[in-house]
Amino acid sequence: MYMIAIACAHAFQPSAVGDESRTRSATIFFAAGAIVGWPFALAIAIPFVFEELFVYGADFVTPDSRSLWFSYRFKYLFNAGLGAALIFVSHSMFLLLLDGAKSLLPGTSDRNR
């Protein structure tokens, strides 16, 4: 719940092409809240994604530069999503290593269960 609150605090800032830390921070905190907490909390990020891709925010975009603006925003949101996916991978690997370490401890073999 705290991760989602922090992510929302970043997401409530006006979107702009020059403010890339907003996208990165909000994406990482939304992902961390969903991975560590409750997976359905990621549904709260759906309006943020739509705003990031379709709302100009503080940007002034002419009709002829709209496709360039959209591709830049999509690329940056995609890269932030890949960075957030590293949280999931590292969390999963930690749990696998922790489970493997438990099986190495004396008295925790399968025949004792």
C-alpha positions as CSV (number, residue, x, y, z in Angstrom):
1,M,0.0,0.0,0.0
2,Y,2.9,2.4,0.7
3,M,4.5,1.6,-2.6
4,I,1.2,2.5,-4.4
5,A,0.9,5.7,-2.4
6,I,4.5,6.7,-3.4
7,A,3.8,5.8,-7.0
8,C,0.6,7.9,-7.1
9,A,2.6,10.8,-5.6
10,H,4.9,10.6,-8.6
11,A,2.1,10.0,-11.1
12,F,0.2,13.0,-10.0
13,Q,2.9,15.3,-11.2
14,P,2.2,16.8,-14.7
15,S,3.6,14.7,-17.5
16,A,6.3,16.2,-19.7
17,V,8.9,14.8,-22.0
18,G,11.7,16.5,-20.1
19,D,10.7,14.9,-16.8
20,E,11.8,11.3,-17.3
21,S,12.2,10.6,-13.6
22,R,8.5,10.8,-13.1
23,T,7.8,7.9,-15.4
24,R,10.7,5.8,-14.1
25,S,9.8,6.4,-10.5
26,A,6.1,5.8,-10.8
27,T,6.6,2.6,-12.9
28,I,9.1,1.1,-10.5
29,F,7.0,1.9,-7.4
30,F,3.8,0.5,-9.0
31,A,5.7,-2.7,-9.9
32,A,7.2,-3.0,-6.5
33,G,3.8,-2.6,-4.8
34,A,2.3,-5.2,-7.1
35,I,5.2,-7.7,-6.7
36,V,5.8,-7.4,-3.0
37,G,2.3,-6.6,-2.0
38,W,-0.9,-7.5,-3.9
39,P,-0.7,-8.2,-7.6
40,F,-4.0,-6.6,-8.4
41,A,-2.7,-3.3,-7.1
42,L,-1.0,-3.0,-10.5
43,A,-4.5,-2.2,-11.9
44,I,-4.2,1.2,-10.3
45,A,-1.3,1.9,-12.8
46,I,-3.6,1.6,-15.8
47,P,-4.7,5.2,-15.8
48,F,-1.1,6.3,-15.4
49,V,-0.1,4.3,-18.5
50,F,-2.9,5.9,-20.6
51,E,-2.0,9.3,-19.4
52,E,1.7,8.7,-20.2
53,L,0.9,7.7,-23.7
54,F,-2.0,9.9,-24.7
55,V,-2.1,13.1,-22.6
56,Y,0.2,15.9,-23.6
57,G,0.4,17.3,-20.1
58,A,2.9,20.2,-20.0
59,D,4.2,19.4,-23.5
60,F,3.3,21.6,-26.5
61,V,2.9,19.2,-29.4
62,T,2.1,20.3,-32.9
63,P,0.1,17.9,-35.1
64,D,3.1,17.1,-37.3
65,S,5.3,16.1,-34.4
66,R,2.7,14.0,-32.6
67,S,4.1,10.7,-33.9
68,L,7.6,11.6,-32.7
69,W,6.2,12.6,-29.3
70,F,4.2,9.4,-29.0
71,S,7.2,7.2,-30.0
72,Y,9.4,8.9,-27.5
73,R,6.9,8.5,-24.6
74,F,6.2,4.9,-25.6
75,K,9.9,4.1,-25.7
76,Y,10.5,5.6,-22.3
77,L,7.5,3.9,-20.7
78,F,8.6,0.6,-22.2
79,N,12.2,1.0,-20.9
80,A,10.8,1.9,-17.4
81,G,8.7,-1.2,-17.6
82,L,11.7,-3.3,-18.3
83,G,13.5,-1.8,-15.4
84,A,10.5,-2.6,-13.2
85,A,10.6,-6.2,-14.5
86,L,14.0,-6.5,-12.9
87,I,12.3,-6.2,-9.5
88,F,10.2,-9.2,-10.3
89,V,13.1,-11.2,-11.6
90,S,15.4,-10.4,-8.6
91,H,12.5,-11.1,-6.2
92,S,11.9,-14.5,-7.8
93,M,15.5,-15.4,-7.8
94,F,15.8,-14.4,-4.2
95,L,12.9,-16.7,-3.2
96,L,14.4,-19.5,-5.2
97,L,17.8,-19.1,-3.6
98,L,16.2,-18.9,-0.2
99,D,14.3,-22.1,-0.8
100,G,17.5,-23.8,-2.0
101,A,19.3,-22.6,1.1
102,K,16.6,-24.1,3.3
103,S,17.1,-27.5,1.8
104,L,20.8,-27.4,2.6
105,L,20.2,-26.9,6.3
106,P,20.6,-30.0,8.4
107,G,17.3,-31.7,9.4
108,T,15.3,-30.1,6.5
109,S,15.5,-32.9,3.9
110,D,12.3,-34.3,2.3
111,R,12.3,-37.5,4.3
112,N,11.9,-35.5,7.5
113,R,8.7,-33.8,6.3
